[in-house]
Amino acid sequence: MAIWLQVVLAVVVLLLCGFLVPLLLQLRRTAAAVQLLAESAREDLRTITADVHHIRERADGLADLASASLELPIGIGRVLSGTARTLSSFLESDGSSWLSALLTGLRFAMNLFRRPRRTASKEAAK
């Protein structure tokens, strides 16, 4: 029985070595391929990082350009709104009631010309 046990053990060791040696060789090749992949990925990532940095710089420049181009219209809008507020407060004050009355009269006259007469539209509907 001991001889059969030794033979079985020897066959198992031979089979194990027969499968283990190619497995270890394949693992070594896989590790080398992974290392090459990591090195190439490092170069690619450097290129991507440089591209992203360049795009960010261009976007910052574009934002600065947009900000500079919108400063004048925003300033003009602020001036016009301030002028409108000042003019309306000036017109609402007691010292310029004649000007307010004149503007009210102009508005009334403009509304007369803008709106069609109701009687004419009622007659046309009949």
ZIJOMO-V981831 format. One record per residue. N is the residue number from 1. RES is the residue in three letters. PHI is phi in whole degrees, -180 to 180 (NA if undefined). OMEGA is omega in whole degrees, -180 to 180 (none if undefined). D_CENTER is the distance of its C-alpha to the mean C-alpha in Angstrom with 1 decimal. Layout:
<<N	RES	PHI	OMEGA	D_CENTER> <N	RES	PHI	OMEGA	D_CENTER>>
This chain:
<<1	MET	NA	-179	79.1> <2	ALA	-67	180	77.9> <3	ILE	-71	178	78.0> <4	TRP	-62	178	75.8> <5	LEU	-65	179	73.3> <6	GLN	-68	179	73.3> <7	VAL	-66	179	72.8> <8	VAL	-62	179	69.9> <9	LEU	-63	179	68.3> <10	ALA	-65	178	68.7> <11	VAL	-65	179	67.2> <12	VAL	-64	179	64.2> <13	VAL	-65	178	63.7> <14	LEU	-65	178	64.0> <15	LEU	-66	179	61.5> <16	LEU	-64	177	59.1> <17	CYS	-66	179	59.4> <18	GLY	-64	178	59.1> <19	PHE	-93	-176	55.7> <20	LEU	-74	-179	54.5> <21	VAL	-64	177	55.0> <22	PRO	-64	178	52.9> <23	LEU	-64	179	50.2> <24	LEU	-66	177	50.1> <25	LEU	-64	179	50.0> <26	GLN	-66	177	47.1> <27	LEU	-63	178	45.3> <28	ARG	-66	178	46.0> <29	ARG	-65	179	44.5> <30	THR	-65	178	41.4> <31	ALA	-63	178	40.9> <32	ALA	-66	179	41.3> <33	ALA	-67	177	38.8> <34	VAL	-65	178	36.2> <35	GLN	-65	176	36.9> <36	LEU	-62	178	36.3> <37	LEU	-64	179	33.0> <38	ALA	-64	179	31.8> <39	GLU	-66	179	32.9> <40	SER	-69	178	31.1> <41	ALA	-66	178	27.9> <42	ARG	-62	178	28.1> <43	GLU	-65	179	28.2> <44	ASP	-64	180	25.3> <45	LEU	-66	175	23.2> <46	ARG	-63	179	24.3> <47	THR	-64	179	23.1> <48	ILE	-63	179	19.7> <49	THR	-62	178	19.4> <50	ALA	-64	178	20.5> <51	ASP	-64	179	18.0> <52	VAL	-63	178	15.0> <53	HIS	-63	179	16.6> <54	HIS	-65	178	17.1> <55	ILE	-64	179	13.6> <56	ARG	-64	178	12.5> <57	GLU	-64	179	15.4> <58	ARG	-67	178	14.6> <59	ALA	-66	176	11.1> <60	ASP	-63	177	13.1> <61	GLY	-63	178	15.7> <62	LEU	-67	177	13.6> <63	ALA	-65	177	12.3> <64	ASP	-64	179	16.0> <65	LEU	-64	179	17.2> <66	ALA	-65	179	15.2> <67	SER	-64	180	16.5> <68	ALA	-67	-179	19.9> <69	SER	-75	179	20.0> <70	LEU	-92	-179	19.2> <71	GLU	-63	-178	21.9> <72	LEU	-65	178	24.8> <73	PRO	-62	179	23.8> <74	ILE	-66	178	22.9> <75	GLY	-63	179	26.2> <76	ILE	-65	178	28.1> <77	GLY	-62	178	26.7> <78	ARG	-66	179	27.9> <79	VAL	-64	-180	31.2> <80	LEU	-65	179	31.7> <81	SER	-68	176	31.0> <82	GLY	-65	178	33.3> <83	THR	-65	179	35.9> <84	ALA	-64	178	35.7> <85	ARG	-64	180	36.1> <86	THR	-65	-180	39.0> <87	LEU	-65	-180	40.6> <88	SER	-69	176	40.5> <89	SER	-69	177	41.9> <90	PHE	-67	-180	44.5> <91	LEU	-72	-179	45.4> <92	GLU	-84	-180	45.7> <93	SER	-75	-177	48.0> <94	ASP	-72	-176	51.8> <95	GLY	-69	-177	52.7> <96	SER	-119	-179	51.1> <97	SER	-67	178	52.4> <98	TRP	-68	178	53.8> <99	LEU	-70	177	50.5> <100	SER	-65	178	48.9> <101	ALA	-65	179	51.8> <102	LEU	-63	179	51.4> <103	LEU	-66	177	47.7> <104	THR	-64	177	48.5> <105	GLY	-64	178	51.2> <106	LEU	-64	178	48.9> <107	ARG	-62	180	46.4> <108	PHE	-63	-180	49.3> <109	ALA	-65	179	50.5> <110	MET	-66	178	47.2> <111	ASN	-67	177	46.8> <112	LEU	-63	-179	50.3> <113	PHE	-78	-178	49.3> <114	ARG	-76	-175	45.9> <115	ARG	-84	172	47.2> <116	PRO	-74	-180	49.7> <117	ARG	-68	-177	52.9> <118	ARG	-70	-178	53.1> <119	THR	-67	180	56.6> <120	ALA	-68	-180	55.9> <121	SER	-73	177	53.1> <122	LYS	-71	180	55.5> <123	GLU	-68	180	58.3> <124	ALA	-70	-179	56.1> <125	ALA	-73	-179	55.0> <126	LYS	-76	none	58.7>>
